[in-house]
Amino acid sequence: MIHNERDITAIPVIVVMSLLLSMACSKEKQETVVVAFNPDSTYTMKTTDVSTLISDSGITRYRAIAKVWLMYGKASEPYWYFPEGLYIEQFDTLFNVKASMRADTVYYYEKMDLWKGIGNVEMQNREGEHFATSLIYLDNKSQKIYSDKYIRIEKQDQLITGIGFESNQSLTKYVIFNSTGIFPINEAPPDSTLTEE
């Protein structure tokens, strides 16, 4: 089949014209969508149904369980947020639970290395003492746990309450502020010097 020169030179012109025409049509249909990104209120990672083991010096020491874990890694003060609560337990070498902590809502502030538990906060130390409060801070830098809210501590034979407390990280040495307590009184034998009237 023989083509003349006019037909061959017209093909590139037609292709260029159709490309320009399609670009013009597509520009009319394009819409600009502006997405607002606020790093302080937009999470960078979301994990659900979390159950993770944490090791210390190569030995599994802790388990953390959370329904939702949100990370705000680009915030001016990066933090983690557990809106549906967090449960942490500490193991001994045989994986028996020795201590635990639970809170309704938990924040972890990365730069400060500070945990904040809000709501129904319940803790148990290695001695089996139970702690209950509505707000708790665990400061890893100072290795202290503290609160300025009402605290209730149940021991085997004692109940101690107060407003505010401070403790070491294992909850074995603590100070309770504005404290009151209920302590059992052993029944003493009747005094033989008293007589009935």
C-alpha positions in Angstrom: 0.0 0.0 0.0 1.4 3.4 -0.9 0.9 6.5 1.3 1.6 10.0 0.1 3.6 12.4 2.2 0.6 14.4 3.3 -1.0 11.4 5.1 2.3 10.6 7.0 2.9 14.2 8.2 -0.8 14.6 9.3 -0.6 11.7 11.8 1.7 13.4 14.4 -0.4 16.6 14.2 -3.6 14.7 14.8 -1.9 12.8 17.8 -0.7 16.1 19.4 -4.0 17.8 18.9 -5.9 14.9 20.5 -3.5 14.9 23.5 -4.0 18.7 24.0 -7.7 18.3 23.7 -7.8 15.5 26.3 -5.6 17.5 28.7 -7.9 20.5 28.3 -11.0 18.3 29.1 -9.3 16.7 32.0 -8.3 20.0 33.5 -11.9 21.1 33.6 -12.9 17.9 35.5 -10.1 18.1 38.0 -10.9 19.3 41.5 -8.5 20.5 44.1 -9.0 18.8 47.5 -7.3 20.4 50.5 -6.5 18.0 53.3 -5.8 19.7 56.6 -3.2 17.9 58.6 -2.8 18.8 62.3 0.0 16.7 63.7 -1.2 17.3 67.3 -4.6 15.7 66.6 -3.9 13.3 63.7 -2.4 9.9 64.5 0.4 8.5 62.5 -0.3 4.9 63.4 -3.3 2.9 64.6 -3.2 -0.6 66.0 -6.1 -2.6 67.2 -6.4 -5.7 69.5 -2.9 -5.4 70.8 -1.3 -8.1 72.9 2.5 -7.8 73.0 5.3 -9.2 75.2 8.1 -6.9 76.3 11.5 -8.2 77.2 14.1 -6.7 79.5 17.7 -7.8 79.1 16.6 -10.6 76.8 14.0 -12.0 79.3 10.3 -11.6 78.8 9.1 -9.5 81.7 5.8 -7.8 80.7 2.7 -8.3 78.7 0.6 -5.3 77.4 -3.0 -5.6 76.2 -5.0 -2.9 74.6 -8.1 -2.7 72.4 -6.8 0.5 70.5 -3.3 2.0 70.4 -2.9 5.4 68.6 0.5 6.9 68.0 0.9 10.7 67.4 4.5 10.6 66.3 4.5 14.0 64.5 2.9 16.0 67.3 4.9 18.8 68.9 5.0 16.5 72.0 4.9 13.0 70.5 2.6 10.6 72.5 0.8 7.3 72.5 -2.9 7.1 73.3 -4.9 4.1 74.5 -8.5 5.5 74.4 -10.1 2.2 75.5 -7.6 1.4 78.2 -4.4 -0.5 78.8 -3.6 -3.6 80.9 0.0 -4.4 81.8 1.2 -7.4 83.8 4.7 -8.2 85.1 6.0 -11.8 85.1 8.5 -13.7 87.2 11.0 -16.0 85.5 8.3 -18.8 85.5 5.8 -16.5 83.8 3.6 -16.1 86.9 2.0 -12.7 87.1 3.7 -10.8 90.0 2.3 -7.3 89.5 -0.3 -5.6 87.2 -1.7 -2.2 86.3 -5.0 -1.4 84.5 -6.5 2.0 83.5 -9.5 3.1 81.5 -7.5 5.6 79.4 -3.7 5.8 79.1 -1.3 8.3 77.6 2.5 7.9 77.1 4.5 11.0 76.5 7.7 9.9 74.6 10.0 12.9 75.3 9.2 13.0 79.0 9.1 9.2 79.3 5.9 9.6 81.3 2.8 7.4 81.5 -0.5 8.8 82.6 -3.5 6.6 83.6 -7.0 8.0 83.9 -10.3 6.6 85.1 -10.5 3.4 87.1 -6.8 2.8 87.8 -6.1 -0.4 89.5 -2.6 -1.7 90.4 -1.2 -4.7 92.3 2.3 -5.0 93.6 4.4 -8.1 94.2 3.2 -8.3 97.8 -0.4 -8.6 96.7 -1.3 -5.1 97.8 -4.1 -3.5 95.7 -4.1 0.2 94.8 -7.1 2.0 93.3 -7.2 5.7 92.2 -8.6 7.8 89.4 -5.3 9.3 88.2 -1.8 8.0 88.2 1.6 9.1 86.7 4.5 6.7 86.2 7.7 8.8 85.6 10.4 6.5 84.1 13.0 9.2 84.4 12.6 9.7 88.1 11.5 6.1 88.6 8.5 7.2 90.6 4.7 6.6 90.6 2.5 9.4 92.0 -0.9 10.9 92.2 -2.7 13.9 93.8 -6.1 12.1 93.8 -7.8 9.9 96.3 -6.0 6.6 96.7 -7.1 3.4 98.3 -4.6 0.7 99.3 -5.8 -2.7 100.5 -3.4 -4.9 102.3 -4.1 -8.4 103.7 -5.2 -7.0 107.0 -5.3 -3.2 106.5 -7.1 -0.6 104.5 -5.4 2.7 103.9 -6.8 5.7 102.1 -5.6 9.2 101.4 -5.4 12.1 99.0 -2.2 11.8 97.0 0.7 9.4 97.2 4.2 8.8 95.9 6.0 5.5 95.4 8.9 3.8 93.8 8.2 2.0 90.5 7.5 -1.4 92.1 5.0 0.1 94.6 6.8 -1.4 97.6 8.0 1.9 99.2 5.3 4.6 99.3 4.1 7.6 101.1 0.4 8.4 101.4 -0.6 12.0 102.0 -3.7 13.0 104.1 -4.1 9.4 105.1 -6.6 7.5 107.1 -6.7 3.8 107.8 -8.6 0.9 109.2 -6.4 -1.5 111.1 -7.6 -4.7 112.9 -7.4 -4.7 116.7 -6.5 -8.1 118.2 -9.0 -9.0 120.8 -7.3 -8.7 124.2 -8.2 -11.0 127.0 -10.6 -9.4 129.5 -8.9 -7.4 132.2 -9.1 -9.5 135.4 -8.9 -6.4 137.6 -12.3 -5.1 136.4 -15.4 -6.4 138.1 -18.9 -6.3 136.9 -21.3 -4.1 138.7 
